[in-house]
Amino acid sequence: QVQLVESGGGLVQAGGSLRLSCAASGLILSTARMGWFRQAPGKVREFVTSISRSGGSTSYVDSVKGRFTISRDNAKNTVYLQMNSLEPEDTAVYYCNVRIGATDYWGQGTQVTVSS
């Protein structure tokens, strides 16, 4: 059974940094494209970034380009999200995601709060 467990969220001041981790089990990480999504209060869940199986290709929503970096360590079955220059608008619950076939798997989420 696929399980994703996020960690690393917290409270940070605007301009600060956080590094999120997503530990995967029940799948061989190198076979899957991985992604991060986020959901702010009262808003729909939105795509943030994704990374190819090898890590050679990444995609970002415009609002985080140049500030966030996704990476992966297939040997550790872990995906990371380095977030720099955080803004209050980045406040949300961040979710790790993998799609296998027609099924989306999600972690429980980790809260990121950026104070102004």
N, C-alpha and C positions, 0 to 999 in steps of 0.2 A: 504494500500500500504506500502510495506516495505521501510524504509528509514534508512540509516546509515550515521552518521555524525562524522567524525574524528576531533580531535583537539589535541593540545599539541606539534606540531612540532615547529622547530625553528633552530637557528644557535647555535652550541656548539663547543667548542674546543675538540680535541682528548683527550680521557680519561674521558670526562664528561658524564652526564646522562640526559635523557629526559624520560618523562612519557606521552605516548599517550593514548587518550581515544576514544572510539567509542560508541556513544549513538545510540541505536536502537529504532525504533518505527514501529508500524504496525505488530509486531510479539511478541510472548511471548518468551523472550530470553531463558528461561529454556528448551525450546523444540528444540533448535538448537545448533549444533556444530559451533563455530565461529573461524575465522582465520584472520591473518594479512599477507598481501603480500607487496612487494615493487618493485618499478621500477626505476632503475637508468637511466640516460640519455643514449640513444643509446642501451639500453639493454631490453630484454624481462622481463615482470613481473614475479617475482619469489615468491614462497612460503617462508614464514618466520617461522610462528608458528600457531598452532591451539589448541583449548581447547574443551574438551567434554562438554556435556550439564550440567553435575553436577560440572565440574571443576576438577574432579578427575584424568583426563588423559590429558596429553599435549604432543605435538610433536614440534620439532624444527629442522630447517636446521642446518647442522653441524657448519656453520660459526658463528652462534650466540649462540650456546650452552654455558652455563655458564655465559653469559653476559646479555641475554634478559630473561624476565619472563612475561608470559601471565597470566592474571587472569580475573575473571569476578565477577560481582555483579548482580545476576539475579533480585534482588529486585529493583535495579536501572536501569535495562535494559542496562547495560554498560559493555563493555569489555575494559581491559587495557593492555598496553604493556610497561613494565618498561625496559628501555634500559640503561645499564651501560657500562662503559669502551668502549665508542663509538670510532669507528675508521673511518678514511676518507672513507673507502670502504662501510660504512653504509649509505653514502649519497644517498638519493633516495626519491621518493614520496611513502609514506606508505598508504596502503589501507586496510580498514576493509572489511571482506567478510563473507557472509553467503550463503549457498546453500539450497534452499527449493525445493524439488522435482528435476526437471531438470533445474532449473533457479538459476543462480548466481546473487547475489545482491552485489553491491559495493558502497562504499561511494565516496566522491569527492576527497579524498586523503588529506594528510597533508605532507608538505615538511620538511624533515630533512636534514640539512647540517652540516657536521662535518669538521671543519678546522684542518689542520695539524700544 
